[in-house]
C-alpha cells in the first residue's frame, strides 16, 4: 500500500513536541504527530476526589476535546450540546488510566494533576498523540513540584508509549492517519510501558472478525512503534526513571 511521503508500513509519523507551550500551566506541550496537533496541559490542584480523601495518595484525571474545526467538518462544542461526547469520554478515561499506570500515586501526595487535551487539528491517532503529549506535560508538572520542594522526587515509574495499528486490504500498518483509519478492516490502539507491559488495548473489526494470530502480529508491530515513541520521549526528557 502506498502511504503519504513513502512511509513504510512499520514507520511512525514524525513527532514534534514543544514544551512550556502554555504560560500559566505547570506543564504543557504542543504535540504534532504527522498532521495531528494537540495542546496538552498539566495543572496541579491541592486536593483529591472525595473517594481519596484521607488516603494519603494523589490522583491524575484527564479531559479531552476537539476545537470545532479540528476536522474537515465543523464539530458542535460539548458545551452547546449540553453533554460530553461519548467518544471524548472514552478517550479521556484512556488518557487518565494510562498516566496513572506509570506514576506512584502514593508519592504524589494528596493532590490532583489535571490533564487537558485539546485537539486543534485531527488527522488520525488523536488519542495516542494525547497520551504522548500528556506524558511530557505531566513530567514537567511533577518536575515543577519537585523544584518547588513540594515533592521529594519525581514519582514516575516508567515511560509510556502509545500507537495505533491496523489492517487495510490484508496489509498491517503502523500509526494510521485519518484516511487509513477510515479504510481499516481492523483498528487497534495500544498503550504500553517501556518494560513491555500492556496498559490498554482497544480494538475493533469493521467488516469481519480477525484471528488471534492477527492480534499477536498487530501487538508485535505496535511494540515497534512504541519503542520509537519512547526513544523520542527519552530524547526530550533524558533518563527519568
TORKOL-421055 format. One line per 10 residues: for each residue x, y, z of C-alpha. Coordinates in steps of 0.2 Angstrom, whole numbers. Example, Ala and Ser with C-alpha at 12.3 -4.5 7.8 and 13.67 -1.06 7.14 Angstrom:
BEGIN
62,-22,39; 68,-5,36
END
This chain:
BEGIN
0,0,0; 7,17,-5; 7,29,10; 10,48,11; 28,53,9; 33,35,5; 31,30,23; 34,11,26; 21,0,34; 31,0,50
36,18,51; 28,31,63; 24,49,58; 36,62,63; 34,68,81; 37,86,86; 34,92,104; 36,110,110; 37,111,129; 30,125,140
18,130,127; 5,137,139; 12,151,150; 2,148,166; 1,128,167; 13,119,177; 17,108,162; 11,110,144; 15,104,127; 10,106,109
12,89,101; 12,87,82; 11,69,75; 10,70,57; -4,82,53; -12,79,70; -9,93,83; -14,93,101; -11,105,115; -9,96,132
-8,104,149; -5,98,166; -12,108,181; -9,105,199; -24,106,211; -20,103,230; -35,92,234; -41,75,228; -58,67,223; -69,63,238
-66,45,237; -47,48,240; -49,60,255; -38,54,269; -30,40,259; -13,50,258; -12,47,239; -14,58,224; -24,57,208; -22,60,189
-38,64,179; -39,69,161; -51,79,150; -51,78,130; -60,88,117; -58,95,99; -60,113,94; -74,115,81; -63,115,66; -51,101,71
-59,90,57; -64,93,39; -82,97,45; -86,108,60; -90,100,76; -103,106,89; -95,110,105; -100,99,120; -105,115,130; -118,118,116
-124,100,116; -125,100,135; -116,84,137; -99,76,134; -97,67,118; -96,48,121; -80,46,111; -72,61,121; -77,52,137; -69,36,132
-53,44,126; -51,55,142; -53,39,153; -40,31,142; -28,45,145; -31,46,164; -28,27,166; -13,27,155; -4,40,165; -9,33,182
-1,17,177; 16,24,177; 15,36,192; 17,31,210; 1,40,217; 6,37,235; 22,48,232; 11,62,223; 3,66,240; -15,72,242
-15,82,226; -23,80,208; -15,83,192; -27,88,179; -23,84,161; -32,94,147; -30,88,129; -37,100,116; -36,94,98; -33,108,86
-31,98,71; -36,79,69; -28,68,56; -29,51,65; -21,45,81; -28,59,92; -29,48,107; -12,41,106; -4,58,102; -14,64,118
-6,51,129; 12,55,122; 10,74,124; 2,72,141; 16,61,147; 28,75,144; 17,89,151; 14,78,167; 33,76,169; 36,94,168
22,97,181; 30,85,193; 47,92,190; 40,109,194; 33,102,211; 50,94,214; 59,110,211; 47,120,222; 51,107,236; 33,100,236
39,83,231; 55,74,237; 56,65,220; 48,64,203; 36,49,205; 36,42,188; 39,23,187; 41,20,169; 40,28,152; 24,26,142
21,24,124; 5,23,113; 2,19,95; -11,14,83; -10,-1,71; -22,-8,58; -26,-20,44; -31,-12,27; -34,-24,12; -24,-38,21
-9,-27,25; -4,-22,43; 1,-4,45; 8,6,60; 2,23,65; -14,26,55; -18,43,48; -37,48,46; -38,41,28; -30,25,33
-41,23,49; -57,26,39; -52,12,27; -46,-1,40; -54,-18,42; -46,-19,59; -40,-5,70; -31,-6,87; -24,7,99; -12,1,111
-3,9,127; 12,1,134; 26,4,146; 45,3,141; 46,-13,150; 33,-20,138; 19,-21,150; 2,-18,142; -9,-4,149; -23,-5,137
-28,-12,120; -43,-5,111; -48,-15,96; -62,-17,84; -65,-27,67; -76,-17,55; -80,-29,42; -76,-47,48; -68,-54,64; -49,-56,65
-39,-70,71; -29,-72,87; -14,-73,76; -18,-57,68; -19,-49,86; -2,-56,91; 5,-49,75; -3,-32,77; 4,-31,95; 21,-35,89
20,-22,76; 14,-9,89; 29,-13,100; 40,-7,86; 31,9,86; 30,11,104; 49,8,105; 51,23,93; 39,34,103; 49,31,119
65,34,110; 58,51,106; 52,54,124; 70,50,130; 77,62,118; 66,76,125; 67,71,144; 83,61,146; 83,46,158; 70,50,171
67,33,179
END
